Amino acid sequence: MISFIIPAYNAEKTIENTITSILQQQTNLQYEIILVNDGSTDKTDTILQKWKENEKIKYFIKENTGVADTRNFGVNCASGEYIIFVDSDDYLAKTLLKDIEPYINQGIELIKWNPIFVDENKQEISREKNISFEQVTGEQGFNLLFGKDKWLDCLWNYAIKKQIILPFPKRNLS
């Protein structure tokens, strides 16, 4: 199973498109969506309340403690073997899970894909060139990427085996 973790803070304008893009996955893989409302003060809760009836969705509300703590909270609520972090303003290609399924079936610990950047109308702005990596363990892959991969600080273009995820540090970044 795959667990999509979505921390949401004041995401009323974008969160529905994010959720819909995940629910439209063209795959036979089992997945769940973990929505964590990080103390939103806008209409995010009202919007997310209607989604919690979906059998694929687990919805949680917590006080605002920041995105790292909220992701940790989501990981602790996840049932999946793999974790995919999704920001509340992201959209996923309908074929994402289908595209990474062969790697999941092989038990690859860290799966990376290149993002496509779009505007609010889902029109493509830019896309990264294809990069190929050899298959290595999750730890080896992390060490190969660390300091060399400009997308390493982004969590939304990786599927990571839950067993290798360490808690995110609790800190405030500007």
C-alpha positions in Angstrom: 0.0 0.0 0.0 1.0 3.6 -0.7 0.3 6.4 1.8 0.0 9.9 0.4 0.7 12.4 3.2 -0.8 15.8 2.7 -0.2 18.5 5.3 -2.7 21.3 4.9 -2.5 24.8 6.3 -4.9 27.4 4.9 -5.2 25.4 1.7 -8.8 26.2 0.8 -7.9 27.4 -2.7 -5.9 24.3 -3.8 -6.5 21.3 -1.7 -9.5 19.9 -3.6 -7.5 19.8 -6.9 -4.7 18.0 -5.0 -7.0 15.3 -3.6 -8.8 14.8 -6.9 -5.5 14.3 -8.7 -4.6 11.5 -6.3 -8.0 9.9 -6.5 -7.8 9.8 -10.3 -4.7 7.5 -10.3 -4.8 4.9 -13.0 -3.4 1.9 -11.0 -4.2 -1.4 -9.4 -2.0 -0.5 -6.4 -3.8 0.1 -3.1 -3.3 3.5 -1.6 -4.6 5.8 1.0 -4.6 9.6 1.5 -3.7 11.0 4.9 -5.0 14.6 5.2 -3.6 16.5 8.2 -5.1 19.9 8.8 -2.3 21.8 10.6 -4.6 24.3 12.4 -5.9 26.1 9.4 -7.8 29.3 10.0 -9.5 29.5 6.6 -12.1 27.2 5.2 -9.7 24.2 4.8 -11.5 22.2 7.5 -15.0 22.7 5.9 -13.6 21.5 2.6 -11.8 18.5 4.1 -14.7 17.4 6.2 -16.6 16.4 3.1 -13.7 14.2 1.9 -13.4 12.1 5.0 -16.3 9.9 4.0 -14.1 8.5 1.1 -12.8 5.1 2.1 -9.3 6.0 0.8 -9.1 9.1 3.0 -8.1 9.5 6.6 -8.6 13.0 8.0 -6.9 14.4 11.0 -6.9 17.9 12.6 -4.2 19.1 14.9 -2.9 22.4 16.3 -0.5 24.4 14.1 3.0 23.1 14.7 4.5 23.5 11.2 5.0 21.3 8.2 7.7 19.0 9.5 5.8 18.1 12.6 2.6 17.7 10.5 4.4 15.3 8.1 5.7 13.3 11.1 2.1 13.1 12.4 1.0 11.9 9.0 3.7 9.2 8.8 2.7 7.9 12.2 -1.0 7.6 10.9 0.0 5.9 7.7 -0.6 2.2 6.9 1.3 2.1 3.7 4.7 0.5 3.0 5.6 3.5 0.9 5.2 7.2 1.7 4.7 9.9 -0.8 4.5 13.4 0.5 2.3 15.8 -1.4 2.0 19.5 -0.8 -1.6 20.9 -0.6 -1.1 22.8 -3.9 0.4 19.9 -5.9 -1.2 18.0 -8.7 -0.2 14.4 -9.5 -0.2 12.9 -13.0 -2.9 10.3 -13.4 -0.2 7.7 -14.2 2.2 8.4 -11.3 1.5 5.1 -9.5 1.3 3.2 -12.7 4.7 4.6 -13.7 6.4 3.7 -10.4 4.6 0.4 -9.9 7.5 -1.7 -11.4 9.9 -0.3 -8.9 7.5 -0.8 -6.0 7.0 -4.4 -7.1 10.8 -4.8 -6.9 10.9 -3.4 -3.4 13.1 -0.4 -4.3 13.4 1.7 -1.2 13.7 5.2 -2.7 12.0 6.0 -6.0 12.5 9.4 -7.6 10.7 11.0 -10.5 11.2 14.4 -12.2 8.6 17.1 -11.5 6.7 19.0 -14.1 6.0 22.5 -12.9 2.6 24.0 -13.8 0.7 27.2 -13.1 -2.7 27.5 -11.5 -4.4 26.5 -14.7 -2.3 23.3 -14.9 -0.4 24.6 -17.9 3.2 23.4 -18.0 5.9 26.0 -17.1 8.9 23.7 -17.1 10.1 20.2 -16.8 13.3 18.6 -15.7 15.4 16.7 -18.1 15.4 12.9 -17.6 18.0 11.7 -15.2 18.8 8.1 -14.8 20.2 6.5 -11.7 21.4 3.0 -11.0 19.4 0.9 -8.6 20.9 0.9 -5.1 19.6 0.6 -1.6 17.8 3.5 -0.1 20.7 4.6 2.1 23.1 4.4 -0.9 20.6 6.3 -3.1 20.3 9.0 -0.5 24.1 9.3 -0.2 24.4 9.5 -4.0 21.8 12.2 -4.2 22.7 14.3 -1.1 24.5 17.4 -2.2 24.2 16.6 -5.9 20.4 16.6 -6.5 18.8 20.0 -6.6 15.4 18.4 -5.9 16.5 16.6 -2.7 15.1 19.3 -0.5 11.7 18.7 -2.2 9.8 15.8 -0.8 7.1 15.6 -3.4 9.0 13.7 -6.1 9.9 10.6 -4.1 8.3 7.4 -2.9 10.1 6.3 0.2 9.7 3.0 2.0 8.3 3.9 5.4 10.9 1.8 7.2 13.7 4.1 6.2 12.1 7.4 7.0 13.5 9.2 9.9 11.5 11.9 11.7 11.8 15.3 10.2 13.6 17.8 12.4 11.3 20.2 14.2 12.4 23.7 13.3 11.1 26.9 11.8 12.5 27.9 8.4 12.0 31.1 6.7 
